[in-house]
Amino acid sequence: MLKKIILVFIVIFISVTCSGDQGFRIFHDSEHKLIYKNSICNPNGEFPQMVIIPFLKRAAQIVPRCNTYPKHKTALAMMVFYQQWVDHFGDDHGLVKEMLEDTVIEWDLKKKKFKKAYSLYGEKKENINIIGLAKPGNYIWVWAAYGKISETSLMHELVHQALRATTGSGDPDHEGDIYSGWTWEHTSMINKAKKTLRAFNI
Ligand SMILES: [Zn+2]
């Protein structure tokens, strides 16, 4: 009986530790500890300022002020994104991980005007205010809305970048029919990721 209990315990323990592997452990890298420690936002420095994001090799963010957003919050948001992406779509070749580790996020306090963009359901809109942009070269521009990352379009822009990394196209019309890639499941994944961020008060 005791043997059985121990065996069950070991099996549970292994399955729990394994489930986290693809999501979080791959981002741990002690080689970069020193850089993370030294890359701190300086409130008396010039803005916008570039800060390295911990746990994500070469990822960085450009901030308009130090509390938009503390680097640990951005790092956690990106990890939550990755966990959700892997749960829904997997990342066997590590392309999404690679994209995240090489991403630059620029936070802006103002929205941008854009000539042409698509709504979530593929409707073409002209001369509209946009709140986020996913550019080639793993560059993301995001309007820093209402003080929380969960209320910004970061999760949405990361889906564009993950699609670009895995299919070659960022799918600008989302669930529309002009470009392929984005499905209802991507939209649902974003909502789940945002819920998780809210649970962390991020
Ligand atoms: Zn979009």
Residues whose N, C-alpha, C, O or C-beta is under 5 A from the ligand:
A	BS01	ZN	P172
